[in-house]
């Protein structure tokens, strides 16, 4: 998925959208751009460390009690070092397209469906691995129940590429580029808003559990994996 092609398709869809449709866009720079990383799949510490630019755009059709949207997301690391293929530093680029649909239920509650598909490209210079570029795709589908922006419960399926289950030489390059392990399975999460910001909440507490399969070593196959975690996120 090339970012330019995806954005062009997004513009065509926006032009053909029904009356009442609106477009939204947002940009982030620096460490705050990491908040754009989709949480349905795993990201390595290196991914989170190099991302410093993010762009998001949405075509939204909102009927009041129900609506849908088409979304486009682009993330990347700084351009520093792009001129020289052997310059120091890590490179990361991510493009994602998605669809959202939601419907109001009761007073202040909303049920939503989200489907995303994306691709992340990485390049790293390591003293152990010749500089190379690797690419891995991912996809996810998630159903969410949101209560007035105060808390939400979600469950869904995800699948992501990465090292593990491939040829040893390719896995070594992927490890050197900082890719997370390949994984697939189901994910359930509870998110609680610890601030009073509503849609602009800046502090969240999340409890999540994952059940499925995950690579455990370079050149190894996928094995059963169960994970549970507690995460506190705050933006400054």
N, C-alpha and C positions, 0 to 999 in steps of 0.2 A: 504494500500500500504506500503510494507516494503521496507526500503531503500536498503537493500542488494539484495532483489529480483529484484527491479527496476534496480539497477546498473548492475546485471548479465544479464538482458534482454538487456540493453543498449550495453553491450559488445558483445552479440550475434549478434545484429543488425549491430554493427560496423564491425564485421568479415564478415558479408554477404553483406555489402554495395557495390555499384557499383564502378568501377575503377574511380579514381579522387576524391573520397570522402575524407574528412579530419576531424580530431577530434580536438576539442578545449576544454580547461579546465581552470578554474579560481578559486581562493580561496580568501576569505577575512576574516580578523579577527578584533575583536573590533567593535566599533560603525559603521564602514563603511559597515559591513555585512548587516545592515538594508536596504541598497540600493538594495539588492537582493529580498526583499519582493515584490511579484507581486502586481502591483497597481490596477489591475482590480477589486479586491475585497477589502472589508474593513478589517483593522487590528486595534486592540485595542492599546492604549498607552502602556499597559503592554507588548504586543507582541513586540513592537518596542524597549521597554526598556531592554528586556532580551536577544534578539538575539545578539550573538557576534561571530558566526562562520558560514560561508557560503561556499558551494562548488557548482559549476555549470559545466556541461559538455555538449558538443554538437557534433553531427555527422552531418557534413555539406556537401551538394552536391551543388556546385556553378558552373553554366554554363555560367557565365559572365553576361548575361542580365536577367537571371532567376535562381532560385534555391530553395532548401528546406532543412530543418534540423529537426532532432529529438533532443530534449533537456531533460536534467535531472537536477533537482535542489534539494539541501539538505540544510536546515537551522536548527540551534539549538542554545540553550543557553549553557552557560558554564557547564562543568561537575561537578562543585562544588555542593556538596550536593546530588549527585546521589547515594552515598554509603548508606546513611541513608534515608529511605523513609520519615522520619519526620524532616529532617534537614530543617533549614530555607532557604528561597529562592524559586524562581519560576522556573519551567521547561518548555521548549518549544522545540518541534521538528516538522519540516515541510519537507515533501517530495512531489515533483511535477514532472510530466512528461508532455511534450508538443510537439507540432509540429508547424513549421513555413514554410511558402511558400511565395516567393516574385517574382516580375517581374518588370523590368525597364519600365518606361513610359516616353517618351520624353527625355529631357536633364536634368539628375540629379534627376528626380522624380522616386519614387518607390512605388508600391502598394503592400501591404502585408497582409497575413492572419495568425492569431495565434490562436491556440486552446490549452488550458491547463486544466489539471485535477490534483487535489492535495488533501492532507489530513494534517491537523495540530493537534498535540496532545499537551495538556497542563496539568501541574500539579502544584498546588499551595497549600501552607500551610497558612490557614487563621484562625484567632482566632474565626471566626464564623462558619466555615465549616470544617468538618473532612477532613483530607488530602485525595484527590481523583484525579483520572486522567480522563480527558474527551477528546473526539476526535470529530472533525467536518471536513467534506469534503467541497470542493468547485470546481467549474468548470467555464470556461469562453471561449468565442469565440470573436475575435476582428478583424476588418478590418481597416487598417491604410494606409494613404497617407502621404509619407514623401518627403519633398522638400530639397534635398541636405544636409540633416542633420541639417538644420537651424530651421525648424519648421515641425510639423506633426499634422495631424488631424486623430482621431480614433473614431470608434463607434462600439459597440458590446453588447453582452448579458453576464450576469453573474448570478451566484447563489452560495450562501454560507450557511453553517450551522452555528449554534450558539445558544444562549439562545433565548427563545421566542417560544410560541406555543407548548411547551412540558409540561410534568408533572412538578408541582411546585418544587418538591424536586430535580429533575434533573436540572432544570433551576437555582436553587440556587447554585448548585455545579458549573455549567458553569459560572455563574456570579462571584463566588469566585475564579475561575481559570483565570479570566480576559478575557474570550471570548467576541468578539463583538456580536452584535445582528444578528440573522438570517436575510437574505435579498435576494432579487432577483429582476431583472429588466434589464434595458438597461443603458449604460453609454456612454457619448460622451465627448471627451477631446481634447483640443488644447495645445500642448507643444511647447515652444519656447526656443531655445538655446541662452543663454545670454553670452556664452563664445566663443572662437575661436578654441575649441578643436575638432570639428567634431565629429567622433565616440567616442572620449575620452572627450566629453564635461563634465564639472564639475559643471556647474550652469544652472538650468532649471527653467522656469516659466511655470506653468500649470494651465489652467482654465478648470474645469470639471463640468459636470452636470449629475445627476442620476435621473431616473424616474422608480418607481416600487413599491415594497412592502417591509416593514421592521417591525420586532417585536418591540413593544413599551414598553413591561414590562414582567417580569417573569410570566410564565403561561398564557400569553396573546397570541392572534393570530396575524397574519400578517395584517398590515394596510397599506394603500396607503402612499407613502413617495416621496417627491421631494426634491432634494438637489442640491446646487451649491456651488462651492468652488474655491478658488485661493490659489495655493501653490508655494512657492519658495524653491527650493532644491539646496544646494551647498555642495560639498565635499571638505574637507580640508586635 
